[in-house]
Each structure stands twice: as structure tokens, then as C-alpha cells.
Amino acid sequence: MTPALNKHLPEIEAQATGGVKFTPQAFHGRAVVLYFYPKDNTPGCTTEAMQFRDQHKEFVKAGAVVFGVSRDNMASHDKFKQNLELPFELIADTEEKLCHMFGVVKNKIMYGKKVKGIERSTFLIDEKGVLRAEWRGIKVAGHVDEVLKALKELKTAA
């Protein structure tokens, strides 16, 4: 079941790089940005990760922790994170638990074939674990700035 806006996230646990275990409760008191992307080391995903990297200090300053999420395994994530010098952790959702929870697994057409893939999406969760904003089927250009703006507005409203 996809979490609804302005509702608490259900209990879930996922493994991330750096030995971090992600649960909504583990980050209580901080906003969380979960961005879902299709695959490590692909052009759009690399650009998106670098944009979150380049703005990371601003997210931290605004009281948020950022996580990238894809179906890639931990070894792929570790390499991707190291190559791009990402200052945030990547969640290895190999069993698609988070992907299905947030409803980001979609049928896509790739090279004329129907495939199941992740729709590029971002979710903003407040410091109480409540989903406050979502962006689905996004384009990379300008997206990170949009998320940062929403985070700052959320902080101002709090």
C-alpha cells in the first residue's frame, strides 16, 4: 500500500550503504528525502545523484537526511557511491519492498520491449515520519532544487 500524503509511514526496514539500517523511526526528528532512481551508473541516475551530492550541504542545513533508492545490490551501490563521492547513503532495495511500498515500480517500454522498472520519484518525509510531498515521473533537470525548496518551506511552516 502506497503511503498517503500527510500520513505516517508504515514500519519498514531496509539496508543502506555504510552499514546504515533505514527505518522511518531511526530518523525521527529529521526530515528524510527518499529519491528512487532506476539504476546505478546510468546517465540520468548519475546526473541526479550528482545534483543531490552538490546540494547535500543545503539539505543537511535544512535538517534533512537524503537516501537514494534503487534495486541495485550493495556492491553496485558501494561502487556508485565511491565513484561519485556521494555524501549520502544508498538503499539496496533488491527485493523491491520500498519500491512497492511507494508504488514506483512501473511497466516501461525499453527498446520496444515491455519491462518492469522504477519510475524516477522523490518523497519528502517530515521529522515526525509523515509523508509531506511526492514527485513522480520526474525529469532530472531542476528537480533537486524543487525538493530543497519544498523542504525549506516545510521547515518554515513547522
C-alpha positions as CSV (number, residue, x, y, z in Angstrom):
1,M,0.0,0.0,0.0
2,T,1.4,3.3,-1.0
3,P,1.8,5.8,1.9
4,A,-0.7,8.7,1.6
5,L,0.3,12.3,1.9
6,N,0.1,13.7,5.4
7,K,0.1,10.1,6.9
8,H,2.8,8.4,8.9
9,L,5.0,5.9,7.0
10,P,4.4,2.2,7.9
11,E,7.1,0.2,9.6
12,I,9.7,-0.9,7.2
13,E,13.4,-1.7,7.3
14,A,16.0,-1.5,4.5
15,Q,19.8,-1.9,4.3
16,A,21.8,1.0,3.1
17,T,25.5,1.6,2.3
18,G,27.8,2.4,5.2
19,G,26.1,-0.3,7.3
20,V,23.1,2.0,7.8
21,K,19.7,0.5,8.5
22,F,16.9,2.6,7.3
23,T,13.6,2.7,9.2
24,P,11.3,5.7,9.5
25,Q,11.8,5.6,13.3
26,A,15.6,5.7,13.0
27,F,15.4,9.3,11.6
28,H,12.7,10.6,13.9
29,G,13.5,14.3,14.5
30,R,14.9,14.8,11.0
31,A,13.3,15.2,7.6
32,V,14.0,12.4,5.1
33,V,14.3,12.7,1.4
34,L,13.9,9.4,-0.4
35,Y,14.7,9.5,-4.1
36,F,14.0,6.5,-6.2
37,Y,16.0,6.0,-9.4
38,P,16.2,3.2,-12.0
39,K,19.8,2.1,-12.0
40,D,23.3,2.8,-10.8
41,N,25.8,4.2,-13.4
42,T,23.3,5.2,-16.0
43,P,23.3,8.7,-17.4
44,G,20.2,10.2,-15.8
45,C,20.7,8.5,-12.5
46,T,24.3,9.7,-12.4
47,T,23.3,13.2,-13.1
48,E,20.5,13.1,-10.4
49,A,22.9,11.6,-7.8
50,M,25.5,14.4,-8.6
51,Q,22.9,17.1,-8.2
52,F,21.8,15.7,-4.8
53,R,25.5,15.5,-3.9
54,D,26.2,19.0,-4.9
55,Q,23.3,20.4,-2.9
56,H,23.8,17.9,0.1
57,K,25.1,20.6,2.5
58,E,21.9,22.6,1.9
59,F,19.7,19.6,2.7
60,V,21.7,18.9,5.9
61,K,21.5,22.6,6.9
62,A,17.7,22.3,6.4
63,G,17.7,19.4,8.8
64,A,17.2,16.5,6.3
65,V,18.9,13.2,5.6
66,V,19.0,12.1,1.9
67,F,18.8,8.5,0.7
68,G,18.9,7.2,-2.9
69,V,17.0,4.0,-3.5
70,S,17.2,1.5,-6.4
71,R,17.0,-2.2,-6.9
72,D,20.8,-2.5,-7.3
73,N,22.7,-4.6,-4.8
74,M,25.0,-3.3,-2.1
75,A,28.2,-3.9,-4.2
76,S,26.9,-1.8,-7.1
77,H,25.8,0.9,-4.6
78,D,29.1,1.0,-2.9
79,K,30.9,1.4,-6.2
80,F,28.4,4.1,-7.5
81,K,28.7,6.0,-4.2
82,Q,32.5,5.8,-4.2
83,N,32.9,6.8,-7.9
84,L,30.6,9.9,-7.5
85,E,31.8,10.7,-3.9
86,L,28.3,10.7,-2.7
87,P,28.0,12.1,0.9
88,F,24.7,10.3,1.5
89,E,23.7,6.6,1.7
90,L,22.1,4.4,-1.0
91,I,19.4,1.9,-0.1
92,A,19.7,-1.5,-1.8
93,D,16.1,-2.4,-2.3
94,T,16.8,-5.7,-4.1
95,E,13.5,-7.3,-3.0
96,E,11.6,-4.1,-4.1
97,K,9.9,-3.7,-0.7
98,L,10.3,0.1,-0.6
99,C,9.7,0.3,-4.3
100,H,6.3,-1.4,-4.0
101,M,5.5,0.4,-0.7
102,F,5.9,3.7,-2.5
103,G,4.3,2.5,-5.8
104,V,7.3,3.3,-8.0
105,V,7.5,0.1,-9.9
106,K,6.0,0.7,-13.4
107,N,5.8,-1.1,-16.7
108,K,8.0,0.8,-19.2
109,I,8.8,0.3,-22.9
110,M,12.5,-0.1,-23.4
111,Y,13.9,-0.8,-26.9
112,G,10.4,-1.9,-27.9
113,K,10.0,-4.4,-25.1
114,K,7.8,-4.1,-22.0
115,V,10.0,-4.1,-18.9
116,K,9.3,-3.5,-15.2
117,G,11.3,-0.6,-13.9
118,I,11.5,2.2,-11.3
119,E,9.7,5.4,-12.1
120,R,12.1,8.2,-11.1
121,S,10.3,9.6,-8.0
122,T,11.1,11.5,-4.8
123,F,9.4,11.6,-1.4
124,L,9.7,14.2,1.4
125,I,9.0,12.9,4.9
126,D,8.9,15.3,7.8
127,E,10.7,14.9,11.2
128,K,7.7,13.1,12.6
129,G,7.7,10.4,9.9
130,V,4.8,11.9,7.9
131,L,4.9,11.9,4.1
132,R,4.6,15.6,3.1
133,A,5.4,15.8,-0.6
134,E,5.9,13.5,-3.5
135,W,7.2,13.9,-7.1
136,R,6.5,11.1,-9.6
137,G,7.8,10.5,-13.1
138,I,10.1,13.4,-12.7
139,K,12.7,14.9,-15.1
140,V,16.2,15.3,-13.6
141,A,16.7,19.0,-14.6
142,G,15.8,21.3,-11.8
143,H,14.3,18.6,-9.6
144,V,16.8,18.7,-6.7
145,D,16.2,22.5,-6.4
146,E,12.5,21.8,-6.3
147,V,12.8,19.3,-3.5
148,L,15.1,21.6,-1.5
149,K,12.6,24.5,-1.8
150,A,9.8,22.2,-0.6
151,L,12.0,21.1,2.4
152,K,12.8,24.7,3.3
153,E,9.0,25.6,3.1
154,L,8.2,22.6,5.3
155,K,10.8,23.9,7.9
156,T,9.3,27.4,7.7
157,A,5.8,26.1,8.3
158,A,6.8,23.9,11.2
